[in-house]
Amino acid sequence: MTKTDLVEKIASKTGLTKKAAGDALEAVLETVTGALSKGDKVTITGFGTFLVRSRRERMGRNPQTGAPLKIPATKIPAFTAGKALKSAVK
């Protein structure tokens, strides 16, 4: 399902126009992105939790030359599914 498909589904289920549904979806995505960029956790009860995880620095290898290289520490977005979402997918 693409973003456009999601907007169409939201519009049909809520009775909103596609423009209003698109704006609502954009607002939700921007809010979640903003919270994660500040390091906050976003929990949607029954759906899941969006959070930021830290990866430590580690050693890797260049696949072409085999030379060792240092992979720097980084932060990545993560999602943990809630109980209701897990049971709905089963």
MARPAMI-14246 format. One record per residue (C-alpha): residue in one letter; x, y negated, z negated. Coordinates in pm, whole numbers, plus 32768, in hexadecimal, padded with zeros to 4 digits. Each point is the difference from the previous one (the first is absolute). Layout:
AXYZ ...
***
This chain:
M800080008000 T80897EAE8063 K7FC97EAF7F5C T7EFF7FA8810B D7F4181427FB9 L80077FB07E8E V7F767EA1803E E7EE5809380D1 K7FA980FC7EED I80017EEF7EF5 A7F227F2380D9 S7F0481168041 K7FEE80727E92 T7FE47EA47F68 G7F397F478109 L81147EFE8026 T80737F828150 K814280958087 K80AB7EB17FC6 A7F957FF47E93 A805F816E7FCC G81547FBE809F D80367ED17F22 A7FA280CA7ECA L80EF8118805E E81187F068042 A7FC37F5E7EAD V801981527F50 L813F805E80B9 E80A17EAD7FBE T7FA780167E8F V8094815D7FDC T81387F9A80C2 G802E7EC97F2B A7FDC80C17EBC L80FA81098070 S80FB7EFA8072 K7FF77F727E9C G8039815D7F74 D7E9E80297F79 K7F3581408010 V7EA7800480A6 T7F0981037F7D I7EB5804380AB T7F4480E67F14 G7F99814380AA F80CF7FB58136 G81697FE17F93 T81237F287F99 F80ED7F3480D7 L81517FC27F5C V816D7FB08046 R810981097FC9 S81767FC77FEE R80F980D780B7 R815D80087F70 E81397FD180CD R808381468093 M8102808C80EC G7F9C80778158 R80A7806A8143 N80017F6C815B P7F67811A80D1 Q80D47FAC8132 T81567FE67F5D G7FCE80B17EB5 A809F7ED97F4F P7F7B7FBE7EA1 L7F457EBD7FC7 K7F587F577EDD I7E857FDC8018 P7F9E7ED07F2E A7EF57FFE7EF0 T7EAA7F908077 K7E967FDE7F98 I7EEB80B780BB P7E847FF07FF2 A7F54813D7F88 F7E9D807E7FD9 T7F7C80FC7F07 A7EA7808D804E G7EF77FF57EF0 K7F3781287F85 A7EC67FAA80CA L80C77FD98143 K80B581497FC7 S7EBC80BC7FC2 A7F5A7F608131 V811A807680E2 K7FFA81697F83 
***
